[in-house]
Amino acid sequence: MAKPDPNRILRQLPLVVGSIGGTLLFLNRVTTPMLMDSQARSDAMGIMLCAVLILTGLLWQRIQPRSPEAVVLNGTEGLELAEDLPEAVRTELAWASHLLLTNTVTRSLLVWYDGRVLLRRGVLGPKPMTQAGPIVQRTLQTQKPIYLVSLQLYPGRVEFDYLPDNVQGLICQPMGDRGVLLLAANAPRSYTQQDEAWIAGIADKLENTLHTLQVPSA
């Protein structure tokens, strides 16, 4: 379900006002039996103002950014944690995932570390992640995040069949060279640079905890 654009009426206002004003000036002109010079001058100025309003409305339709269209992700809400994790790690993962779900546009997230899933939370996908696909592997190799701003337009999205099938945006955030934090959003182009910086900080904190506490590998 698409989220309504809150700026739609504002963008259309100059176009509507200019069109109404031009129509009223035209009707006034054709119904006036005798046209005076002063009325002709005022009509000319009014037409110019209406033309400027219409042009402004058309430009706003093109250059003003529209809010990304959000959808309701397919799946059920849930929380899954690996059972053999130390209590401190479970607490850290629960804390970090809660912050990301409540303070960013993230609706589903997953922590992949040492060849297995440690956490799934939010809207859960139809099946568990069993192996790292090409994009996740590239994130591990380059140690750089990959932000797919509109996942539905990306052919490689088939790799993420363990996430809800209508995920709109996705960040693959490295956690050292052993893990990846996957964050899925319900709207394209929705993560800001501030969000990305904050996500990177949380991923670094999680990686430090997992490395220090020697989490069992797959």
BAFI-3210 file (N, C-alpha, C; in Angstrom, 3 decimals, decimal comma, padded with zeros to 6 digits):
// residues 218
n [1|2|3|4|5|6|7|8|9|10|11|12|13|14|15|16|17|18|19|20|21|22|23|24|25|26|27|28|29|30|31|32|33|34|35|36|37|38|39|40|41|42|43|44|45|46|47|48|49|50|51|52|53|54|55|56|57|58|59|60|61|62|63|64|65|66|67|68|69|70|71|72|73|74|75|76|77|78|79|80|81|82|83|84|85|86|87|88|89|90|91|92|93|94|95|96|97|98|99|100|101|102|103|104|105|106|107|108|109|110|111|112|113|114|115|116|117|118|119|120|121|122|123|124|125|126|127|128|129|130|131|132|133|134|135|136|137|138|139|140|141|142|143|144|145|146|147|148|149|150|151|152|153|154|155|156|157|158|159|160|161|162|163|164|165|166|167|168|169|170|171|172|173|174|175|176|177|178|179|180|181|182|183|184|185|186|187|188|189|190|191|192|193|194|195|196|197|198|199|200|201|202|203|204|205|206|207|208|209|210|211|212|213|214|215|216|217|218]
n.u [000,846|000,703|002,139|000,513|001,414|002,536|003,041|001,651|-000,678|000,345|002,235|000,550|-000,932|-000,107|-000,529|-003,286|-004,433|-003,429|-004,644|-007,393|-007,488|-006,719|-008,865|-011,050|-010,304|-010,439|-013,220|-014,259|-013,253|-014,523|-017,155|-017,394|-018,898|-017,824|-014,525|-012,151|-009,095|-007,673|-008,673|-007,758|-005,004|-004,838|-005,877|-003,888|-001,700|-002,746|-003,006|-000,320|000,582|-000,934|000,135|002,747|002,227|001,160|003,380|005,178|003,888|004,087|006,868|007,391|006,220|008,155|010,714|010,564|011,280|009,641|008,067|009,351|007,629|006,049|005,639|003,774|005,529|005,682|005,046|005,554|005,769|008,545|011,048|014,093|016,686|019,918|020,309|022,557|024,055|026,047|024,710|025,282|025,805|023,350|021,802|023,060|022,600|019,808|019,360|020,644|019,249|016,676|017,018|017,659|015,339|013,444|014,364|015,152|014,318|014,240|012,686|013,048|015,611|018,827|021,436|024,400|026,985|030,152|029,389|026,741|023,332|022,759|020,782|017,417|015,026|012,076|010,021|009,799|011,401|010,447|012,015|014,985|018,313|020,849|023,289|025,898|025,291|026,432|026,494|026,589|028,985|030,737|030,563|031,799|034,379|035,307|034,960|033,275|030,205|027,220|024,676|021,607|019,468|016,986|015,689|013,893|014,327|016,667|018,427|019,853|018,427|017,320|019,025|018,400|016,296|015,555|014,575|011,655|009,595|008,954|010,727|012,023|014,319|017,795|020,490|023,719|025,789|029,089|030,520|033,287|035,520|034,083|031,368|028,035|025,671|022,394|019,984|016,677|014,381|011,085|010,623|011,885|015,092|015,313|017,033|019,092|022,212|023,027|021,706|023,113|025,690|025,207|024,303|026,648|028,249|026,892|027,140|029,920|030,185|028,731|030,295|032,663|031,806|030,979|033,394|035,013|033,743|033,914|032,031|030,395|031,113|029,697]
n.v [-001,182|002,136|005,044|008,140|011,170|013,862|016,417|016,822|018,444|020,995|021,281|021,389|023,656|026,351|025,881|025,329|027,719|029,620|028,730|029,014|031,775|032,798|031,864|033,269|035,923|035,851|035,348|037,647|039,511|038,904|039,374|042,035|044,949|047,391|048,137|049,578|051,539|051,314|048,921|047,134|047,257|046,268|043,725|042,619|042,565|040,817|038,467|037,931|037,417|035,120|033,400|033,148|031,837|029,400|028,435|028,176|026,171|024,007|023,695|022,997|020,512|019,047|019,517|019,476|017,246|014,163|012,392|009,183|006,236|004,209|000,804|-001,947|-004,429|-007,821|-010,506|-011,743|-010,216|-010,678|-012,171|-013,689|-015,411|-016,860|-019,855|-020,670|-018,527|-016,404|-014,811|-012,080|-011,374|-011,881|-009,942|-007,616|-007,794|-007,712|-005,163|-003,457|-004,073|-003,268|-000,476|000,190|-000,543|001,137|003,727|004,240|003,861|001,184|-001,961|-004,626|-006,776|-008,435|-010,384|-011,667|-013,794|-015,252|-017,307|-017,972|-017,260|-015,005|-013,368|-012,524|-010,064|-008,002|-007,628|-010,792|-012,820|-015,374|-017,646|-019,024|-017,549|-019,246|-019,217|-016,959|-014,681|-013,276|-010,413|-010,024|-011,362|-009,725|-007,433|-008,347|-008,818|-006,334|-004,708|-002,545|-000,737|-001,605|000,005|-000,510|001,337|001,097|-001,717|-003,293|-002,744|-003,918|-006,501|-008,442|-008,940|-011,400|-012,809|-012,191|-013,747|-014,571|-012,478|-010,303|-010,352|-007,945|-005,927|-002,646|-000,980|-001,583|-002,125|-003,372|-003,826|-004,039|-006,042|-006,012|-008,479|-010,727|-010,739|-009,505|-006,921|-006,777|-004,592|-003,845|-001,783|-000,293|001,501|003,052|004,718|005,795|005,865|008,134|010,033|010,460|008,366|006,212|006,627|006,267|003,631|002,335|002,815|001,357|-001,203|-001,573|-001,572|-003,890|-005,819|-005,677|-006,604|-009,245|-010,328|-010,076|-011,657|-014,151|-015,625|-018,653|-020,279|-021,310]
n.w [000,000|-000,957|000,445|001,061|-000,649|001,172|000,210|-002,077|-002,559|-002,052|-004,128|-006,318|-005,937|-006,969|-009,728|-009,882|-008,821|-010,634|-013,023|-012,429|-011,945|-014,489|-016,047|-014,919|-015,496|-018,287|-018,671|-017,510|-019,280|-021,764|-021,144|-020,677|-021,807|-022,748|-023,100|-021,079|-020,998|-018,603|-017,588|-019,487|-019,081|-016,469|-016,888|-018,505|-016,747|-014,849|-016,364|-016,850|-014,225|-013,643|-015,546|-014,583|-012,154|-013,106|-014,512|-012,385|-010,906|-012,714|-012,798|-010,135|-010,073|-011,337|-010,116|-007,310|-004,717|-004,200|-001,551|-000,714|-001,790|000,454|001,503|002,890|004,349|003,321|005,398|008,776|012,001|014,146|016,353|016,284|017,791|017,874|019,706|021,173|022,032|024,169|027,094|027,314|024,672|023,460|024,731|023,788|021,004|020,956|022,019|020,105|017,727|018,402|018,642|015,979|014,598|015,677|015,355|012,777|009,255|008,985|008,673|008,765|009,846|009,877|011,241|010,172|010,848|010,944|009,155|009,785|010,847|013,394|014,355|013,614|013,032|013,300|010,445|009,315|006,853|004,364|004,691|006,318|006,190|004,543|003,273|002,208|-000,321|-003,534|-003,204|-000,431|000,064|-001,343|000,202|002,551|001,559|000,543|002,719|002,831|003,027|001,210|-000,404|-001,575|-003,134|-004,322|-004,258|-005,686|-008,344|-008,930|-010,426|-008,956|-006,671|-006,147|-004,603|-002,026|-000,983|001,476|002,843|003,311|000,394|-000,845|-000,147|-000,208|-000,008|000,784|003,020|003,192|005,658|006,641|009,278|010,515|009,109|009,224|009,438|008,540|008,673|007,830|006,665|006,022|004,314|004,011|002,027|-000,932|-001,368|001,221|003,418|005,132|004,973|007,564|008,864|007,721|008,738|011,459|011,512|010,717|012,956|014,986|013,922|014,099|016,876|017,552|016,244|017,691|020,190|019,531|018,654|020,927|022,846|021,780|019,994|019,166|016,050|012,864]
ca.u [000,000|001,541|001,917|000,157|002,432|002,022|003,271|000,960|-001,562|001,188|002,829|-000,477|-001,635|000,108|-001,141|-004,738|-004,752|-003,159|-005,661|-008,670|-007,350|-006,750|-010,226|-011,895|-009,930|-010,984|-014,672|-014,504|-012,931|-015,513|-018,481|-017,359|-019,378|-016,920|-013,229|-011,395|-007,646|-007,203|-009,002|-006,868|-003,700|-004,946|-006,035|-002,581|-000,894|-003,330|-002,648|001,091|000,696|-001,476|001,099|003,856|001,764|001,064|004,748|005,728|003,285|004,673|008,251|007,364|005,912|009,357|011,949|010,397|011,347|008,465|008,383|009,373|006,406|006,262|004,747|003,719|006,312|005,014|005,652|005,057|006,718|009,116|012,414|014,772|018,074|020,591|020,127|023,798|024,804|026,167|023,646|025,716|025,654|021,912|021,348|023,600|021,883|018,434|019,416|021,000|018,170|015,558|017,343|017,597|013,949|012,615|014,928|015,416|013,232|014,400|011,526|013,493|017,073|019,421|022,872|025,096|028,334|030,873|028,706|025,401|022,464|022,662|019,556|016,440|014,040|011,202|009,204|010,654|011,245|009,793|012,919|016,236|019,488|021,720|024,614|026,112|025,264|027,505|026,542|027,079|030,395|031,484|030,628|032,832|035,696|035,719|034,807|032,547|028,766|026,534|023,327|020,749|018,440|015,693|015,993|012,980|014,842|017,998|018,267|020,460|017,604|016,970|019,924|017,834|014,993|015,267|013,939|010,337|009,773|008,718|011,660|012,255|015,706|018,584|021,877|024,598|026,813|030,065|030,879|034,608|035,616|033,429|029,916|027,308|024,382|021,472|018,851|015,714|013,404|009,835|010,517|013,169|015,826|014,798|018,097|019,870|023,631|023,118|021,326|024,200|026,792|024,781|024,288|028,044|028,718|026,292|027,748|031,252|029,997|028,341|031,438|033,591|031,228|031,020|034,792|035,552|033,114|034,185|030,775|030,607|030,890|028,842]
ca.v [000,000|003,317|006,108|009,372|012,211|014,993|017,686|016,809|019,610|022,191|021,372|021,676|024,897|027,427|025,509|025,473|029,137|030,295|028,345|029,655|033,212|033,062|031,641|034,383|037,112|035,695|035,536|039,068|040,266|038,699|039,854|043,494|045,557|048,449|047,921|050,794|051,365|050,859|047,510|046,386|047,145|045,356|042,359|042,163|042,212|039,625|037,311|037,647|036,787|033,757|032,599|032,856|030,818|028,118|027,979|027,737|024,871|022,981|023,478|022,282|019,107|018,396|019,627|019,222|015,807|013,548|011,432|007,812|005,479|003,125|-000,354|-002,834|-005,600|-009,122|-011,355|-011,574|-009,652|-011,689|-012,042|-014,978|-015,337|-018,155|-020,317|-020,955|-017,292|-015,942|-013,881|-010,707|-011,167|-011,820|-008,625|-006,612|-007,890|-007,249|-003,702|-002,804|-004,247|-002,419|000,901|000,346|-000,668|002,229|005,049|004,383|003,331|-000,267|-002,756|-006,005|-006,810|-009,759|-010,381|-012,853|-013,742|-016,526|-018,328|-018,341|-016,171|-014,835|-012,647|-011,997|-009,300|-007,164|-008,449|-011,918|-013,371|-016,687|-018,749|-018,541|-017,368|-020,407|-018,930|-015,574|-014,500|-012,455|-009,055|-010,144|-011,720|-008,532|-006,563|-008,898|-008,701|-004,929|-004,014|-001,304|-000,991|-001,529|000,507|-000,682|002,329|000,618|-003,129|-003,896|-002,499|-004,525|-007,933|-009,306|-009,047|-012,799|-013,288|-011,900|-014,408|-014,824|-011,260|-010,112|-010,255|-006,597|-004,963|-001,559|-000,526|-002,523|-001,808|-004,460|-003,142|-005,016|-006,109|-006,591|-009,353|-011,991|-010,649|-008,452|-006,501|-006,485|-003,766|-003,705|-000,705|-000,459|002,579|003,261|005,978|006,299|006,041|009,354|009,881|010,349|006,982|005,324|006,785|005,687|002,179|001,892|002,825|000,230|-002,430|-001,674|-001,944|-005,294|-006,639|-005,707|-007,492|-010,626|-010,760|-010,162|-012,745|-015,427|-016,282|-019,898|-020,180|-022,351]
ca.w [000,000|-001,089|001,412|000,369|-000,694|001,944|-000,485|-003,367|-002,679|-002,112|-005,453|-007,303|-005,611|-007,954|-011,008|-009,763|-008,643|-011,901|-014,009|-012,054|-012,172|-015,935|-016,540|-014,469|-016,271|-019,634|-018,613|-017,247|-020,498|-022,832|-020,730|-020,501|-023,064|-023,202|-022,467|-020,794|-021,028|-017,292|-017,450|-020,380|-018,424|-015,315|-017,417|-018,987|-015,576|-014,243|-017,188|-016,609|-012,913|-013,747|-016,305|-013,674|-011,219|-013,813|-014,775|-011,099|-010,586|-013,584|-012,366|-008,859|-010,350|-011,833|-009,335|-005,886|-004,440|-003,599|-000,502|-001,227|-001,559|001,413|001,389|004,053|003,993|003,433|006,421|010,140|012,959|015,014|016,841|016,355|018,236|017,983|021,085|021,889|022,247|025,562|027,473|027,014|023,236|023,202|025,179|022,867|019,736|021,168|022,198|018,847|016,757|018,824|018,271|014,524|014,151|016,189|015,068|011,343|008,426|008,930|009,074|008,917|009,886|010,038|011,546|009,651|011,420|010,918|008,376|010,249|011,294|014,847|014,715|012,657|013,806|012,494|009,550|008,953|005,519|004,297|005,024|006,910|005,331|004,716|002,745|001,777|-001,763|-004,094|-002,655|000,946|-000,020|-001,758|001,383|003,430|000,941|000,396|004,001|002,576|002,945|-000,082|-000,208|-002,742|-002,805|-004,818|-004,462|-006,650|-009,690|-009,022|-010,758|-007,957|-005,457|-005,909|-003,554|-000,705|-000,883|002,883|003,345|002,709|-001,059|-001,359|000,442|-001,149|000,096|001,573|003,335|003,641|006,447|007,147|010,696|010,378|007,938|009,568|009,489|007,828|009,207|006,728|007,093|004,932|004,507|003,264|001,043|-001,618|-001,148|002,490|004,404|004,981|005,285|009,020|009,175|007,316|009,695|012,732|011,315|010,713|014,345|015,705|013,396|014,699|018,284|017,583|015,852|018,816|021,206|019,050|018,603|022,294|023,597|021,099|019,641|018,395|014,608|012,291]
c.u [000,883|001,166|001,600|001,275|001,913|002,175|002,506|000,108|-000,739|001,784|001,808|-001,150|-001,370|-000,563|-002,645|-005,134|-004,537|-004,206|-007,003|-008,613|-007,405|-008,133|-011,151|-011,574|-010,502|-012,495|-015,026|-014,287|-014,028|-016,896|-018,518|-017,779|-018,428|-015,623|-012,503|-009,896|-007,112|-007,499|-008,088|-005,500|-003,754|-005,135|-004,699|-001,687|-001,418|-002,977|-001,196|001,287|000,176|-000,504|002,283|003,462|001,693|002,454|005,407|005,185|003,867|006,106|008,298|007,053|007,171|010,490|011,770|010,417|010,066|008,901|008,373|008,088|006,707|005,242|004,729|004,443|005,525|005,756|005,039|006,153|007,256|010,524|012,991|016,235|018,661|020,623|021,432|024,647|024,922|025,098|024,015|025,538|024,178|021,356|021,803|022,864|020,457|018,382|019,660|019,863|016,960|015,803|017,183|016,158|013,095|013,123|015,340|014,224|013,311|013,145|011,878|015,009|017,562|020,910|023,461|026,540|028,944|030,060|027,349|024,643|022,430|021,327|018,726|015,380|013,278|010,275|010,105|010,348|010,694|010,694|014,206|017,332|020,454|023,125|024,682|026,139|026,371|027,617|027,061|028,566|031,253|031,617|031,719|034,231|036,196|035,694|034,153|031,057|028,252|025,091|022,569|019,499|017,049|015,854|015,123|013,452|016,162|017,868|018,812|019,649|017,216|017,871|019,286|016,444|014,637|014,702|012,528|010,465|009,527|009,566|012,015|013,705|016,477|019,999|022,580|025,786|027,806|030,266|032,248|034,658|034,923|031,906|029,352|025,993|023,516|020,262|017,952|014,672|012,177|009,600|011,871|013,777|015,461|015,860|018,876|021,348|023,842|022,740|022,482|025,369|026,452|024,774|025,703|028,602|028,178|026,894|029,145|031,167|029,615|029,521|032,444|033,096|031,332|032,442|035,354|035,020|033,220|032,892|031,041|030,291|030,053|029,588]
c.v [001,234|004,364|007,404|010,402|013,442|016,330|017,788|018,059|020,890|022,369|021,781|023,025|026,021|027,141|025,728|026,947|029,896|029,983|028,997|031,149|033,567|032,891|032,796|035,666|037,043|035,933|036,997|039,911|040,133|039,202|041,358|044,160|046,620|048,349|049,248|050,483|050,828|049,376|046,655|046,201|046,170|043,912|041,793|041,749|040,941|038,365|036,930|036,939|035,344|032,844|032,213|031,772|029,442|027,558|027,468|026,368|023,751|022,659|022,691|020,809|018,347|018,362|019,364|017,722|015,313|012,539|010,018|007,079|004,274|002,020|-001,075|-004,115|-006,889|-009,992|-011,084|-011,014|-010,758|-011,356|-013,441|-014,757|-016,744|-018,588|-020,472|-019,702|-016,989|-014,886|-012,440|-010,396|-011,057|-010,450|-007,531|-006,621|-007,373|-005,729|-002,992|-002,906|-003,399|-000,972|001,119|000,305|000,520|003,617|005,240|003,814|001,810|-000,974|-004,227|-006,000|-008,216|-009,586|-011,716|-012,776|-015,138|-017,648|-018,756|-017,110|-016,146|-014,215|-012,355|-011,272|-008,355|-008,035|-009,554|-012,402|-014,784|-017,850|-018,192|-018,358|-018,519|-020,187|-017,479|-015,521|-013,563|-011,060|-009,071|-010,485|-010,529|-007,548|-007,038|-008,673|-007,253|-004,162|-002,648|-001,614|-000,867|-001,120|000,383|000,167|001,906|-000,850|-003,757|-003,717|-003,210|-006,020|-008,875|-009,483|-010,487|-013,408|-013,182|-012,510|-014,780|-013,581|-011,164|-009,787|-008,871|-005,541|-003,913|-001,061|-001,436|-002,001|-003,072|-003,797|-004,158|-004,892|-006,790|-007,434|-010,687|-011,920|-009,462|-008,188|-006,080|-005,740|-003,504|-002,658|-000,947|000,666|002,763|004,612|006,607|006,479|007,320|009,069|009,762|008,943|006,025|005,399|006,126|004,160|001,625|001,839|001,658|-001,090|-002,639|-002,115|-003,423|-006,201|-006,763|-006,655|-008,953|-011,175|-010,970|-011,366|-014,098|-016,203|-017,541|-019,723|-021,355|-023,688]
c.w [000,000|-000,051|000,679|000,447|000,047|001,235|-001,801|-003,573|-002,812|-003,501|-006,506|-007,096|-006,615|-009,291|-010,975|-009,670|-009,947|-012,954|-013,710|-012,332|-013,645|-016,520|-016,156|-015,230|-017,688|-019,656|-018,379|-018,503|-021,547|-022,441|-020,494|-021,811|-023,611|-022,412|-022,305|-020,790|-019,703|-017,080|-018,324|-019,738|-017,249|-015,770|-017,875|-017,814|-014,912|-015,018|-016,976|-015,274|-012,947|-014,495|-015,432|-012,686|-011,883|-014,084|-013,495|-010,710|-011,419|-013,179|-011,064|-009,069|-010,745|-010,813|-007,853|-005,624|-003,784|-002,543|-001,088|-000,865|-000,677|001,180|002,731|003,662|004,232|004,453|007,782|011,033|013,861|015,449|016,984|016,709|018,289|019,446|021,854|022,153|023,739|025,856|027,144|025,533|022,870|023,591|024,227|021,531|019,862|021,292|020,872|017,837|017,112|018,436|016,765|014,012|014,578|015,802|013,612|010,577|008,294|009,437|009,266|008,932|010,223|010,309|011,114|010,116|011,446|010,267|008,879|010,709|012,817|015,254|013,481|013,475|012,887|011,677|008,998|007,542|005,550|004,698|005,607|005,861|005,602|004,171|002,282|000,259|-002,228|-003,477|-001,222|000,947|-000,425|-000,608|002,337|002,860|000,893|001,708|003,830|002,470|001,520|000,194|-001,533|-002,513|-003,270|-005,217|-005,540|-008,094|-009,938|-009,303|-009,684|-006,698|-005,140|-004,837|-002,177|-000,551|000,549|003,574|002,766|001,221|-001,632|-000,647|-000,607|-001,156|001,036|001,781|003,807|004,340|007,004|008,653|010,760|009,113|008,182|009,528|008,737|008,555|008,027|007,256|005,896|005,279|003,645|002,266|000,367|-001,268|000,193|003,569|004,110|005,280|006,790|009,474|008,878|008,289|011,025|012,650|011,344|012,134|015,147|015,229|013,981|016,159|018,405|017,249|016,979|019,914|020,787|019,026|020,010|023,043|022,912|020,829|018,834|016,934|014,138|012,199]
res [m|a|k|p|d|p|n|r|i|l|r|q|l|p|l|v|v|g|s|i|g|g|t|l|l|f|l|n|r|v|t|t|p|m|l|m|d|s|q|a|r|s|d|a|m|g|i|m|l|c|a|v|l|i|l|t|g|l|l|w|q|r|i|q|p|r|s|p|e|a|v|v|l|n|g|t|e|g|l|e|l|a|e|d|l|p|e|a|v|r|t|e|l|a|w|a|s|h|l|l|l|t|n|t|v|t|r|s|l|l|v|w|y|d|g|r|v|l|l|r|r|g|v|l|g|p|k|p|m|t|q|a|g|p|i|v|q|r|t|l|q|t|q|k|p|i|y|l|v|s|l|q|l|y|p|g|r|v|e|f|d|y|l|p|d|n|v|q|g|l|i|c|q|p|m|g|d|r|g|v|l|l|l|a|a|n|a|p|r|s|y|t|q|q|d|e|a|w|i|a|g|i|a|d|k|l|e|n|t|l|h|t|l|q|v|p|s|a]
***
